[in-house]
Amino acid sequence: MAVAQNIRRICAAHKMLDRANPLQFTVSIGLSVWARGDTIGTLLKRGDSALYAAKTVRRNRVAFTFSNMTTEIVS
């Protein structure tokens, strides 16, 4: 989770120049951890659910969906 937070912060702080106008971009990240009995499909479904939650609450967020499908917005 710390890596995801660092990526989000670095991206938000980075300014790109498009001619004379600075552009800023943000990153939303959805996380999940492999749990006993998971398939690739269930793991990706939880990660996708977390990403959707991060974008729904507000952009530039990190969210984590647990194996019981509860989601926590961590930033």
N, C-alpha and C positions, 0 to 999 in steps of 0.2 A: 504494500500500500504506500509505503514511503517513496518508492520509485515513481509510482503514478503521480503522487503529489508533487514531486520534484519536476517531472515532465510538464505537468499542468502549470506550475509556477514559472518555469523557464519560458514556456511558450507565451504565456500572458505578458511577461516582461520584455519579450523580444519585439522590436519594432522593425518592420521592413519598409524600405523607401520605394515608393512608386512615383517616380519623378520627384515632385516637391512635397507630396503628401505621405505622411507616415501611415502605415497600415498596421493594425494590431489584430492578432488572431488568438483564439482561445481553444482549449481542448477539453472535451468531456470524455471520461474514461469509465467503463463498466468492468468490474472485477468479479471473479468467482474463483473458488478453490475446488480442486478435484476432491470429491467425497466418495467413500466406499459405495460401490454399486453404480456409480456414474457411468454414462456412456459419453462419447464426444458430444453427442446431441444434447444431452441434459446439461453438460457443462457449458456449452455454447448458449443454450437457452437462458441459463441464469446470467451469464455475462451480458447477453443482449438485453435482458430485463433490467439489469443494473445500468447499462448505458442509456436505455430509454428513460429510466427514472432520473438519471443525472441531467439529461437534456430537458425533461419536463419541469423539474423543479426550477432550474435556472442553468444556463450554459456555464461552462468553465467549472465543472464539478467532477468529483470522483465519487462513484457509488459502488457498493459491494452487496451482492445478493448471496445470501447464505443457502445451504442445501435445503432448508425448509421454505425457501422462496420469500423470506422476509428480506427487505432491502434497507440498507443504511446509507444515507448520504454522508460522506465523511469530510467534505469540504464545501 
